[in-house]
């Protein structure tokens, strides 16, 4: 198989991928906050992200009508604006703004088809460059200057760590796509995704079903690796399977050495599980193939960043059903459901600012938009900070059509509402389902703590 050219690797670095562990690989920037997202019109949302041209996001089913996203097809909302806010990392190498841009695309579709109880929904997005003071200032700007009524769409390397106490102090309940530990362990933030730890749990859990003699778990050498590694360590320990924890400096300079070390440590009946962004995972896997190592272990696995057709296509058919990837949301290639078709149709018609097209990040934005609109529709009387946050907090057992289980915010001290995953595998350039919805093991003590709190 030919090696992936340098230009394509660069382009892949700008593809927005769901595995949120991608976030922690970015360095700190210094530019000031900027707005993302659009207004309440029916046009495309916001400014185009850096790092790539606008994408229509692919074709949708011919039978899907975007007017199904709202209560009054073809009737534009004319009521007063309901403003909500989001804070997202956007810096060289890490751009999460596809999430709020897709959420605004969803809102734009709703606004063009009756709105929320006749009101227009507008997302005000601010970006940050992993500077704590800037992230704290963004939160205060949104609540105290922009006067947003609620927060939905956050996805940031540090935002939960920096702002969770502020959200608790102000009674703000945040619908997010989390990364940092505080996104999952504090009372006022609830996520549509699993984040890097539980996604890695899912990848290791699937590998263990194939009865390997050993697990090798390898991830980037950045802050937070210990927190992430604790989940796979617990799962392997409970299964009495030895696990070796590795870390690599990124970008990877000598992929041949990395692949060789992983395979030697795993042994012929072992499994190698990766937790890297797609470009770094790709160079490791291609190095393994170049050295003839892809069949020298029982299986290869990866957390959610690898769940992309870009990776499946780049690897080629020699990796069919040899590489198994956690998927936090319904795999788009394998689903023809009304929800999936509506997502693709909205992305095509309204998602010009979503540079990554069809993929986990835009799915997360769509799902956050669904949940937010569902909550806002439940408000009786005026839309206020209190009524909107109460509505967000009170979402219970909502079927998004994108997640394996109904989504609940819940009055809990911690939140891991997405804790059931798919496993996908490459098949001729596409990711197909290898295992249907499977609960992440409560052997991970944080999963066990959440299920106890949620009564599950």
N, C-alpha and C positions, 0 to 999 in steps of 0.2 A: 504494500500500500504506500502511495506517495505521502511524503510528509506534508502537513498542512503549511502553506506558505505564510511568510511573515505578515503580509498584508491582511490575510484572512484572520490570523491570530489577533491582529490589532482590532479588526472589526468585531471579532468575538468578544474582545474586552469591553466593548461598548454595548453588547447585548445585555439587556436588563433581565436577570435571571432570578428565580424565586428563592433560591437558597440564601437566606439572609446572612449566613456566615460570610458571604461575599463582602459585606460591609466593612468588617473589621480589617480588611486588607489595605484600606486606603490610608494615605498619609494625611496630615492635617493641612488645611489650606488657610488662607488669610483674607479672602474677599468677604465683603459684607453680605448681609441677608438680602435676598432678592425674592420677588414674588413668582410663584408658578400658579398654574391653574387659570381658568377663564371665568368669565362672567356667567350670567344666567341665560344667555342667548342660545339659540339652537346650533350655533356654529361650533367649530373645533375648539378644544380647550387650550387656553394658555399659550405660552411661548414654547417653541420646540426645544427639546432637551439638547444639550451639547453632545457631541460624540457620534452623531449620525443624522441622516436625513429623516424627514417625516415618513411615516409608514401608514398605509391604510389598514394594515393588520390582517390582510387576507380576506378571502371571500366568505360569505355566510350562506347558509341554506337559502335557496330561492323562495322557500315557503315562509321565511321569517320576516315579519313586518316589525320595524322598530317602533311603530306606534303602540305596540303591546306593552311598552315600558311604562305607559302612563294611563290614567283613568279616562281621559277624553282624547281619543285619537285625532290628531291633526289640529287640536285646539290649543293654541299657545297660552301658557299661564300669564296672567297680567296682574296678579296680586303682589303684595309687598314681598320683599326679598328676605329669605331666611339665610343668613350668612353662617357658614361653619368654617373652621380653620384646620390647617395641617402644617406640620413641620417635617422636612425631609432633608436627608443628606444629599448634597450635590457638589461633587468635587472631582478632580481628575481621578479616574479609575473607579469611582463609586457614584452612581447617579440613581437615586430611588424615585425620581419624580414621575416615572411612568405610573406609579401607584396613584398619586393624587390627580394626575392628568386623566387617567382612565375613570377615576371616580367622578371627575367633573364631566367627562363625556357621558357617563350614565345620567348625571343630573341634567345635562343639556337635553338628552333624549326625553327625560321626564318633563322638563320645562316645556318642550315642544308638543307635549301630549297631555296637557291638563295641569301639570305641576303637582305640588303636594297640597291638597286641599285648596287648589287655586293659586298657591304661592310659588314664587320662583326660588330655587335653591342655588346658592352660589358658594363655591369653595375658594377661600383665600389661602393660598399656599405660600409659606416662607421656606427658603432653603438655608442650610447652614453647612459649615465646613469643619465640623468636629471641634469647635471651640466652645467650651462650657459657658463662657460669658455670653456669647452670641446666642446659644441655644436657650439660655434663660431669658434673654431679652426678647427673643422671638415669641416665647410663650406669653410674656407680659404685653407685648405689642398686640397680639391677636385678641387677648381678652380685654385689655384696658384701653387700647387705641382703636383697633378695628371693631371692637365690640361684637365679636362672633358669639353666637349663642351656644355653640358646642364644638367639639374637636373630633374629627374623623379623617383618617388618611395618613396619620403619622407613620413614618418609617425612617429611622435614624440610628446611627451607630451608638450615640450617647444620649439621645433625648430622654429616654425613660429614666436613666440614671440621674440626669440633671434635674428634670422637671417633675418627677412623680410626687414629691412633697408639695410642690405648688399646686398640682391638680387636686391633691387631697385637701389642701387648705382652702381652695376656692370652690370645692364641690363639683369639679369638672370630671366627667366620665369620658374617657378617650377610647374610641374604636381605632385600633392600630394594626400594623403589621410589624411585630416587634423583633428586636435583636438582642438587646442587653438583658441581663438577668432580671432587672427590675421591671421589665415589660411583663413578666410572668409571675412575679412574686409580690406584687403590691396591689392594693385594693381598687384603684381607680383607672386601671388600664386593662383592656381586654382585646385580644388579637384574633385575626382571622387565620393566621399562619401558626406554624409550630416553632419557628426559630431554629437556630443551628443545633442546639443540644438535642431537642426532641426529634428533629429530622435525622440527626446522626444515630439516635436510638433506633429509629425505624429502619435505617440501612443495616445496622448491626443485627437487629432483631431478625430481619429476613435472612441474613447470612447464617445465623444460628439455626434456622429451620433446615438448612442443608447439611447440618452436622459436620462442620469443619473441625479439624483437630486443634486449630488455633486461629485467632483473629489478630490481624495487624491493622491498627487504626492510625492513619496518617493525616495530619492537617497542617495548616500554615502556622508558622511560629510568630504569633501575635498575642497581645493581651487577651485573656479570656479563654485560652485553650484549656486550662485546667477545669473551668466550669463546664465547658462542652464535653471534655473527655470523661467527666465523672459519670455521665449517663451510660455510655457504652461500657465503661468499666463495671458498673453495677450489673448490667445485663449479662455480660460475659461471665462475671463471677458467679452469678446465680445459676448459670448453665454449666458451671465447672469447666469452662473452656478458657485456656490461657489467652491473655490479650497483651500485645505489645503496643505501647503508645509511642508514636513518632511525631516529630514536627519538622517542617522544612521552611527555610527562609525563602520568601517569595519577592519578586518573580524567580522561579526556579532556573538556575544556571546550568545544572548538569542533571537533566532528567534521566539519562541512562543510569547514573549511580543511584538515583532515588528509586527507580523501578527495580533495579537489581537488589537493592537492600530490602525493599518490601517483599519481594518474592523469596529471597533467601530466608528472611525472618519468618515468613508464613509457612514455608514448606509445601510439598506437593498436595497435601490434603487440607491446607489452610485457606483462609479468605483474607483478601486485602480490601479494606474499606477506606475510601478517601473522603475528605471534607475540604474541598478546594473550590474556587471559582472554575467555571468551564475552561478558560484558557490554560490554567495550571493543571487541572485534571487531564486535559487533552494531551499536553506535552508528556505527562507521565505515561498515559496509556499508549500513546504512539511510540514512545521509547520502548515500552514493554513489547510492543508488536515488532518493532525493528530488531530487537534482540531475541525475538522468538520466545518471549516469556508469557504471552497471554494464556497459554495452556499449561503453565507450570504451577498453577495454583488451582484450587477447586472452583473458586469464583472470585470476581471482583465486584465491589459495591461502591456506592457513593450517596452522600446526602443530597438534598434537593437541588443544589446548584447545577448538578449534571442532568436534571430533567429538562432537556431541551432537544428539539430535533436538530439543531445546529451541531450538537455534539454527536448525536447518532449518525448524522450524515457524514461528518468528518471522519468518524471512526471506520465506517464501512461495514460490510456484512460479516467480516471475520469476528466481530464482537457480538453478533446476534446471539441473544440468550446466554451470554457469558458475563454480562455486566448488568447489575441490578441496582436501581436507583429509587430512593424515597420520593414519593410525590405527595405533597401536602393538600393539593386540590385535585379535582377530577381531571384526568388527562384529556386535553382537548381532542387529540387524534382519535381517541377511542369512544367519544361520546357524540351522539346526535340528538341530545335531549333538547327540549324547548329552551331551557336556561342557557345551554351552551350555544345554541344557534342565535339566541338573542344577544349574548355576549359578543359573538363574532360580528353580528350585524351592527351593533352599536359601535364597536371598534372600527368597523369599516366606514360608517357614515359620520361619526362624531369624533373619532379618535385620532385626528391628524397629528396631535402633539405626542402621541404614544409611540416613541421611536422603536421600542422593542417588539411591537406587533403582538401576535398571539403568544402568550407565555404566562408564567406564574405571576409576574408582577402586575400585568394588566388584569389577570384573573382576580388578584387580591383587591385591586382598585374597584373592579366591578362588584365584588362581594361586599366591600365596605359600603359602596353606594347603595346596594340592595338593602343592607341592614339599616343604614341611616334613613333611607326613605321609608322603610317599614316602620321604624320608630317614630319618625316625624308625622306619619299619617295617623298615628294613635293619639296625637295631642288634641285635646279638647279645649277650646278657648285660645287665648293669645299665645303666640310663640315668644317665649321669654327664655332667659338663661336657665331658670329653674325648670320650666316645663320641658325644654329640650333635653337637659341633662337627666331629668327623671325618666324621660322616654328612652334615652340611650341605655340607662342603667336597668330599665325594666324589660328589655328585650329577653324573651324566654322561648326556647325551643323553636326558633325560627329556621325553617328549611330554606337554605340559600340556593339549593340546587348545585352548588359548587363544592360543598364539603361532604365528607362521609357521614356527618352527624348533624342534627339541628344545633344551631348556635345560640348560646345563652351568655349574657353578660354576667349577671348574678351578683348577689350581695356577699361576695367571698373575700377573704383576705389575700387571695392569690387567684390568678386566672390563666388556665391553659385549656380554653374551650375547644380548640382543635387538637385532639389527641388521638385521632384515628387516621391511618394513612393508606395509600396504595403503594405498590411497588411496580415499577415499569422497567422495561428492558429494550435495548435497541432491536429493531427488526427492519432491515433494509432501509435505513435512513429515517425511521420514525420510532418514537417511543410508544410501545404497546404495553398493556397491562399484564404483568406476570402474577400479581396477587391482588385480589380485591381488598376492600376496606378491612383493615386489621387494627385493633386497638394497640396503641403503644403500651408496652408492658409497664405495669405498676411496680415492677422491680426497681425502676428509677424512682428514688424516694420522692422526688418532686411531683411526679405523676401520681404517686400514691397519695401524697398530701392533698393534691387538688381534688382527686376523686372522693376522698373522705370529706373535704369541705363542701363539695357539690352534691354529695349524696349519691355518687355513682359507683 
